Amino acid sequence: MSLEPFELTAAEATIAINKGKLNPFDLAHSCIERFELCERQVRAYSYFDKELFLGQVKSLGSVKSQLHGLPIAVKDMIDTVDMPTQYNSPIYKDHQPSKDAAIVSILKSLGGIISGKTDTHEFAAGGKLPATTNPHNKVHTAGGSSSGSAAAVAAGTAMLSIGTQTGGSVLRPASFCGIFGMKPTFGSVSREGAKFYSVSLDTIGWFGRSVSDLSLIAENARAVRKPTKLALTKKIKNFAICKLPKSNLASDCANNALEEAAKLLIKSGHKVEELSLPKTFENLYQTQLTIMKGEGRTSFLAEYLENFHLLADDFKNRVEDSNNISFESLRDAYDHAAECRKEFDNIASDFDGIVSIGAPGIAPESLDTTGDAVFQRMWSVLHVPAISLPGFFGEKGLPVGVQIVAPRFMDSNLLEAANQASMAFNCTKVLPILNRH
C-alpha cells in the first residue's frame, strides 16, 4: 500500500523530491490536509498560515540541500520574521521579530519550509502551560516544553520540527509521543534568536520519525562535521546500559523498556554491559536545577520590571530568588558540572552509546502537567548529545522511549549507534498517528 506524502519520513521524502517522484507542492498540501484533520484535537501550533506555508513553496528555487521542500515546524520561542513569536506569554502577544533566529535562517537558506510555530510552555520555562495534546491519546500530555514540536511530527503535520532543551524539553516529548528526538552537544548549534532561560544549558534540538530524519538536521545545521553515513545493515556496536540516579522514580513500563532494549541489543549481536556511574554523578540532578534557576533570575528580569502585572508568578519567584540560590552555590554547581563533564567523556569513550531510561513512564493523563525531566537533567547539564528512541509501550498502549548518549561532540557516532539500536528494536521509523479516543 502506497503512503500519502505526509506519512513519509523526512529522509524518504527528500529522496523522492530529489528523484522527481514527489513535488514539494504535493507534500505541502498533504501536510495541510493533515493539519485540517488533526489540529482541532492535537493543538500543536500557536500559529499556522496556509497561504504563507504555500507561498514559501512557490518561492523555492533549485535544490540546495536535503531539506529542500520539507515542511519544518518551529517552537514558538524561536524568532521568525514572517510569523509571530509570542513565547506563549501575554507580554508578547502578536510580537513580530525583525529577523529570523539563526536556526530558522539556516533552514530557509537550505530550502526548508517553515510550516508554522508550535506551542510551548510560557518562555519554554514554566508559567502558562501549552494546550497541546498527545496524538496517541488526547487526554494525555505531549510532554514539554517542546510540546507542539513533538506533537506536530507525531501527528504528521510536519516532516521535522525544531525545539529546545534546558532540562528535558526535547527528549521527554519525544518519548511521550513515540517519535525520535535529538539534543545535540551544547554549543554545536547557534541559539541566536531563541529566548534564553539558562545560558549554560539551553540547546536547540529537533524531532523526526527516524534516525535518518535526525541526521538531516544534524548535518545541515553543522552539528556534525561531515555527512553521517547510516548503515543499512547491522554493524556491531558496543553499548552500555546505565542505571541513572533517582531510578526509583521510574515506573514498571520504563524499567521494562530498558530491560527489553538490553535484550534486543544482545539478541542482535551487539556488545552490551552494565554501567554504574561514580557517586560524584548522584547530585547532577540538583546541579542542573541550581544552574537553571540561578540563571533564570536574570533571564526574566526585564519582563519583571517592565510587565510585572502580566508576568506569571512562576517567573516572579525566580527573579525574586524564592529558591535562595546564592552566588556561592551557583559557582559550586558550575564547578561540579565541569568536573563531571570531563569524567563522563572519559567513561563514555569506551562505548558507542550509553542507553538509559527515557522518561519516568508514559505521558501523564493530564494537560495540567507535562511530566518530569528527572531522567534528562543529567544529560543536559553534562552537555552531551542525546537521542530518544521509540519502540516500546506501556499502559494503554502508550509509547515510552529509551535514550542513548555519547561523549560531547561525538554526535555523528551517536547517530550511527542510535541507527543500529533502532534496527535492533525493530523500530527504524514510525508512522504519523491520530487516535480519536
Order of alpha helices (4+ residues) and beta strands (2+ residues): alpha-alpha-beta-alpha-beta-alpha-beta-beta-beta-alpha-beta-alpha-beta-beta-alpha-beta-alpha-beta-alpha-alpha-alpha-alpha-beta-alpha-beta-beta-alpha
